[in-house]
């Protein structure tokens, strides 16, 4: 099935045509690891995990790189304040980041390059840019001269004149133009640094991704992903330095950018104090529920994180797992393949809301079916297709057992109430039975009577 993606470069949805259909390349800007990642950091990881999974269904080989930025002034500051090395800081928080993403069902990338491991490649690229007249050394710095790249501003749809007027750029005496950006900067004795032709120093942020992508993927990659806040200046600068260093027209042929997370319709930001760490979220809700919420809106739109959206996601997942539990005895038959409508929705610029609508439709058909052959087909297509979405891959009984395992005391209390309700029903004491059901409801317990007994789960 043909894959169409909205390309930020053209501003249009385009047919995806890889440079090499036998080796599709994709790069996602990863975190700067100086603290635990917040839920906003999780959205690109989750969204483009779905794209990674989809590409692997469509092409024989996908090489996906997601970097770790472990050279940064914020890391330096944290290390200095805590009297430790930048390696101590970055190692701790890179590990935490991957643990958090694992809990959200995100697959590890094929390549996870750390910036500190690629300083020689960055220095070589900077030397190349200087030799071609695109960069210059000044006062221990090396800067990219934006006026030497005729397509600068093409990705972010900004004119060079507007940018040179000083918008969102640092003005410094050593710059030829206010829009020129740093490729290398000096380090004093208190800062981490590497020897270079321009003295001891460290690379700028933008050059890191260009060097790592060129080394591990290609000079022109198929897809570059990230949050829309990175379009300018980070991605714009990546394009300029990569194309000039590698003598290519495009650094990436397709640029995909995800929207923000809002908290009750407010943009999540430090200034508003509404940032939630991934692990804070995971302490309150299961990873699969959080993943469902992050995919519930189209990736290019914002997704609103509220108690209501989380509760609705959990309710939906519980209902589907309940239907799957009823057919747990039936084995998935891979010959039924993927559901065409789910694949079509995801192939249309990752339309996850439409894919989820079809998931719900299949689950409803499964719950209403009494034909074994049809049940096998529906279950198989549902689970095989949802593997691309990264949801509904847990054993249904395990899902509800985990939900019930919120504490031994509540579990014992619920089991006692269910036993008392069962006895009341046997005694035809319907008033008492209803009272016990109300008690269970007050505890946040959902019960379901079936031929196999009474099942329960937390709301």
C-alpha positions in Angstrom: 0.0 0.0 0.0 1.3 3.5 -0.9 2.5 5.6 2.0 1.7 9.3 2.0 3.3 11.7 4.5 2.9 15.4 5.1 6.2 17.0 4.3 7.0 20.2 6.2 9.4 21.1 3.5 6.7 21.4 0.8 3.8 22.0 3.2 1.9 19.2 1.4 1.0 15.6 1.7 3.3 13.6 -0.6 3.8 10.1 -1.9 6.7 8.6 0.0 9.4 7.5 -2.4 12.6 6.4 -0.6 16.1 7.0 -2.0 16.7 3.2 -1.7 13.6 1.0 -1.2 15.9 -1.7 0.2 17.2 0.6 2.9 14.9 3.3 4.3 16.5 5.8 6.6 14.9 7.8 9.4 16.3 10.1 12.0 14.6 11.5 15.1 16.0 14.2 17.3 16.4 12.7 20.7 16.5 14.4 24.2 19.2 16.5 25.8 19.8 14.4 28.9 20.2 16.6 32.0 17.0 15.6 33.7 14.1 13.2 33.5 12.1 13.5 30.3 8.7 15.1 30.4 5.6 13.8 28.6 6.1 16.3 25.8 9.4 14.5 25.0 7.5 11.3 24.8 5.1 12.4 22.0 7.6 12.4 19.1 9.1 9.1 20.4 5.7 7.4 20.5 4.4 9.0 17.3 7.4 8.1 15.2 7.7 4.7 16.8 4.4 4.0 14.9 6.0 5.3 11.7 9.0 3.1 12.3 6.8 0.0 12.8 4.7 0.9 9.7 7.8 1.3 7.6 9.0 -2.1 8.7 5.8 -3.6 7.4 6.2 -1.9 4.0 10.0 -2.2 3.4 12.6 -5.0 3.8 15.0 -2.8 5.8 14.6 0.3 7.9 17.5 2.0 9.6 16.2 4.3 12.4 18.5 6.5 14.4 17.4 8.5 17.5 20.3 10.5 19.0 21.2 11.4 22.6 22.5 15.0 23.0 25.0 14.7 25.8 27.0 17.9 25.0 25.0 20.9 26.2 25.4 23.9 28.6 22.5 22.7 30.7 24.3 19.4 31.2 27.5 21.3 32.1 25.6 23.4 34.7 24.0 20.4 36.3 27.3 18.5 36.5 29.0 21.5 38.0 26.3 22.1 40.6 26.3 18.4 41.6 30.1 18.0 41.5 30.0 15.2 38.9 31.1 14.6 35.3 28.9 15.3 32.3 29.2 11.5 31.6 27.6 10.8 35.0 24.7 13.1 34.2 24.1 12.0 30.7 24.4 8.3 31.4 21.9 8.5 34.2 19.2 10.4 32.3 19.7 8.6 29.0 19.1 5.3 30.8 16.0 6.8 32.5 14.7 8.1 29.2 14.9 4.7 27.6 13.3 3.1 30.6 10.4 5.5 30.4 10.0 4.9 26.6 10.1 1.2 27.1 7.1 1.6 29.6 5.3 3.5 26.8 5.9 0.6 24.4 8.5 2.4 22.3 11.0 0.2 20.4 14.6 1.0 20.7 16.1 2.6 17.5 18.5 0.6 15.4 21.1 3.3 16.2 21.3 5.5 19.3 24.3 7.8 18.7 25.7 9.9 21.6 27.1 13.3 20.6 30.2 12.8 22.7 31.2 9.8 20.6 31.1 11.8 17.3 33.2 14.9 18.0 35.8 13.9 15.4 33.1 13.7 12.7 31.8 17.1 13.8 35.3 18.6 13.6 35.8 17.1 10.1 32.4 18.5 8.9 33.3 22.0 10.3 36.6 21.9 8.5 34.8 21.0 5.3 32.4 23.9 5.7 35.3 26.3 6.3 37.2 25.1 3.2 34.1 25.6 1.1 33.6 29.2 2.3 30.4 28.4 4.3 31.9 28.9 7.8 34.6 31.1 9.4 36.6 31.2 12.6 36.3 34.2 14.9 37.5 34.7 18.5 37.7 30.9 19.2 34.3 30.3 17.7 33.4 28.8 14.3 30.2 30.1 12.7 28.1 29.2 9.7 27.6 32.1 7.3 23.9 31.9 6.5 24.3 34.2 3.5 26.3 31.5 1.7 23.4 29.1 1.5 20.8 30.3 -1.0 18.0 28.0 0.3 18.3 29.1 4.0 14.8 29.6 5.4 13.2 27.2 3.0 12.1 24.7 5.6 10.8 27.2 8.2 9.3 29.4 5.5 11.3 32.4 6.8 13.0 35.0 4.6 16.7 35.5 5.2 16.1 39.3 5.5 13.7 38.8 8.3 16.1 36.5 10.1 19.0 38.8 9.7 17.0 41.5 11.3 17.8 39.7 14.6 14.6 37.7 15.2 15.3 34.8 17.6 19.1 34.9 17.0 22.0 35.8 19.3 23.8 39.0 18.3 27.6 38.8 19.0 30.5 40.9 18.0 32.3 38.0 16.3 29.4 37.3 13.9 29.5 38.6 10.3 25.7 38.4 10.3 23.3 38.3 13.2 21.8 35.1 11.8 25.1 33.2 11.7 25.0 30.2 14.0 27.7 28.5 16.1 29.4 25.3 14.9 32.2 25.4 17.5 32.7 27.4 20.7 35.6 27.7 23.1 35.7 25.9 26.5 37.6 27.3 29.5 39.2 25.1 32.1 35.9 24.6 34.0 34.0 23.3 31.0 34.3 20.0 29.1 36.2 20.4 25.8 38.0 18.7 22.9 41.1 19.7 21.0 40.4 21.2 17.6 42.1 23.3 15.0 40.4 26.3 16.6 41.5 25.6 20.2 40.0 23.6 23.0 36.2 23.8 22.8 33.0 22.0 22.1 30.5 21.7 19.2 27.3 23.7 18.8 24.0 21.9 19.1 23.1 21.9 15.4 26.2 20.3 14.0 25.8 17.2 16.2 22.7 15.8 14.4 24.2 16.5 10.9 27.4 14.7 11.7 25.7 11.7 13.3 23.0 11.3 10.5 25.7 11.5 7.8 27.8 8.8 9.5 25.1 6.3 10.3 22.4 6.9 7.7 23.4 8.8 4.5 24.3 12.2 3.1 20.6 12.5 2.1 18.2 10.6 4.3 14.6 9.7 3.7 12.8 11.0 6.7 13.8 13.4 9.5 11.3 13.8 12.4 10.9 15.9 15.5 8.7 18.4 17.3 7.5 21.4 15.4 9.4 23.6 17.9 12.6 22.3 16.3 11.8 23.5 12.8 13.6 26.8 13.5 16.4 27.2 14.2 17.6 23.6 14.8 16.3 21.8 11.7 16.8 24.8 9.4 20.4 25.0 10.5 20.9 21.2 10.1 19.7 21.5 6.5 22.1 24.4 5.7 25.2 22.8 7.1 24.4 19.3 5.9 23.7 20.4 2.3 26.7 22.6 2.1 29.1 20.1 3.6 27.8 17.1 1.6 27.1 18.9 -1.7 23.4 17.8 -1.7 20.2 19.5 -2.6 18.3 17.9 0.4 19.5 16.8 3.8 16.2 14.9 4.3 13.6 14.4 1.6 10.7 14.3 4.0 10.4 16.3 7.2 7.7 15.3 9.7 6.9 17.5 12.8 4.5 16.6 15.6 2.4 19.1 17.5 2.5 19.9 21.2 0.8 18.5 24.3 -1.6 20.8 26.1 -2.6 20.4 29.7 -6.3 21.2 29.9 -6.0 23.3 26.7 -2.9 25.1 28.0 0.4 24.6 26.2 2.7 22.6 28.5 5.6 24.9 29.6 7.9 25.5 32.5 6.6 29.1 32.8 3.1 27.8 33.5 4.4 25.1 35.8 2.3 22.4 34.2 5.1 20.1 33.0 4.7 16.4 33.9 7.6 14.0 33.8 7.0 10.7 32.0 7.7 8.8 35.1 5.2 11.0 37.1 2.6 10.1 34.5 3.5 6.4 34.7 3.1 6.4 38.4 -0.6 7.3 37.9 -1.5 5.5 34.7 -0.3 2.4 32.8 2.1 3.0 29.9 -0.4 1.7 27.3 -3.0 4.2 28.5 -0.5 7.0 28.2 0.5 5.8 24.7 -3.2 5.6 23.6 -3.7 9.3 24.7 -0.6 10.4 22.9 -1.8 8.8 19.7 -5.5 9.8 20.1 -5.0 13.0 18.1 -3.4 13.3 14.7 0.4 13.8 15.2 0.5 17.2 13.5 -2.2 18.5 15.9 -1.9 19.2 19.6 -3.2 16.5 22.0 -4.9 17.6 25.2 -3.8 15.7 28.3 -6.6 15.8 30.8 -8.1 13.5 33.4 -11.0 13.0 31.1 -8.9 12.0 28.1 -6.9 9.6 30.2 -10.0 8.1 31.8 -11.6 7.6 28.4 -8.5 5.9 27.0 -8.3 3.5 29.9 -12.0 2.7 29.6 -11.7 2.0 25.9 -8.6 -0.2 26.4 -10.4 -2.1 29.3 -13.4 -2.8 27.0 -11.2 -4.1 24.2 -9.1 -6.3 26.5 -12.4 -7.6 28.0 -13.5 -8.7 24.5 -10.1 -10.3 23.9 -10.3 -12.1 27.2 -13.5 -13.8 26.0 -11.6 -15.3 23.1 -8.3 -15.9 24.8 -8.6 -19.6 24.0 -8.4 -18.9 20.2 -5.0 -18.8 18.6 -4.0 -15.9 16.4 -3.7 -17.0 12.7 -1.2 -14.8 10.9 -2.6 -15.9 7.5 -5.4 -13.5 8.0 -2.9 -10.7 7.8 -3.3 -7.0 8.7 -6.6 -5.2 8.6 -6.6 -3.2 5.3 -8.5 -0.2 6.9 -6.0 0.2 9.7 -3.0 0.0 7.4 -4.7 2.5 5.0 -5.4 5.0 7.8 -1.8 4.8 9.0 -0.5 5.0 5.4 -2.4 8.3 5.1 0.0 10.4 7.0 -0.2 8.4 10.2 -3.9 9.0 10.8 -4.0 7.3 14.2 -7.5 8.7 15.1 -9.0 6.9 12.1 -6.9 3.8 12.9 -8.3 3.8 16.4 -11.8 4.1 15.2 -11.3 1.0 13.1 -9.7 -0.8 16.1 -12.9 0.0 18.1 -15.1 -1.3 15.2 -13.2 -4.6 15.0 -13.3 -5.0 18.8 -17.1 -4.4 18.7 -17.5 -7.0 15.9 -15.4 -9.4 17.9 -17.5 -8.9 21.0 -20.8 -9.5 19.1 -19.6 -12.5 17.1 -20.5 -16.1 18.1 -18.9 -17.7 15.0 -15.5 -19.3 15.9 -14.0 -18.8 12.4 -15.1 -15.2 12.4 -13.7 -14.7 15.9 -10.3 -16.1 14.9 -10.2 -13.8 11.9 -11.2 -10.7 13.8 -8.9 -11.4 16.7 -6.0 -12.1 14.4 -6.5 -8.9 12.3 -7.0 -6.8 15.4 -3.9 -7.9 17.2 -1.6 -8.1 14.1 -2.6 -4.6 13.1 -2.4 -3.1 16.6 1.2 -4.3 16.7 1.9 -1.4 14.4 0.2 1.0 16.8 2.0 -0.6 19.7 -1.1 -1.3 21.7 -3.2 -4.3 22.9 -0.2 -6.6 22.9 -0.6 -7.6 26.6 -2.2 -10.9 27.6 -5.8 -9.8 28.6 -5.7 -11.7 31.9 -2.3 -10.1 32.7 -3.8 -6.7 31.9 -6.6 -7.0 34.4 -4.4 -8.8 37.0 -2.0 -5.8 36.9 -4.8 -3.4 37.3 -6.1 -5.4 40.3 -2.6 -5.5 41.8 -2.9 -1.9 43.1 -2.6 -3.2 46.6 -3.3 -6.4 48.6 -5.7 -4.8 50.9 -8.1 -3.5 48.2 -7.9 -6.9 46.4 -8.8 -8.8 49.5 -11.6 -6.4 50.3 -13.0 -6.6 46.7 -12.9 -10.4 46.7 -14.7 -10.5 50.0 -17.4 -8.2 48.7 -17.8 -10.2 45.5 -18.2 -13.4 47.6 -20.8 -11.7 49.8 -22.7 -10.4 46.7 -22.6 -13.9 45.2 -24.2 -15.3 48.4 -26.8 -12.6 48.5 -27.8 -13.4 44.9 -28.0 -17.1 45.8 -30.3 -16.1 48.7 -32.2 -13.9 46.3 -31.5 -11.0 48.6 -31.5 -8.4 45.7 -31.4 -5.4 48.0 -28.2 -6.6 49.7 -26.7 -7.5 46.3 -27.4 -4.0 45.0 -25.9 -2.5 48.2 -22.7 -4.5 47.8 -22.5 -3.5 44.1 -22.8 0.2 45.2 -19.9 -0.4 47.7 -17.8 -1.8 44.9 -18.6 1.1 42.7 -17.6 3.5 45.5 -14.2 1.7 45.6 -13.7 2.4 41.9 -14.3 -1.3 41.0 -16.1 -2.4 37.8 -17.6 -5.9 37.9 -18.9 -8.1 35.1 -21.0 -11.2 35.7 -20.3 -14.0 33.2 -20.8 -17.7 32.9 -17.3 -18.1 34.3 -18.0 -16.1 37.4 -17.7 -12.4 38.3 -14.8 -10.5 36.9 -13.6 -7.2 38.3 -11.2 -4.4 37.5 -10.4 -0.9 38.7 -12.0 2.0 36.9 
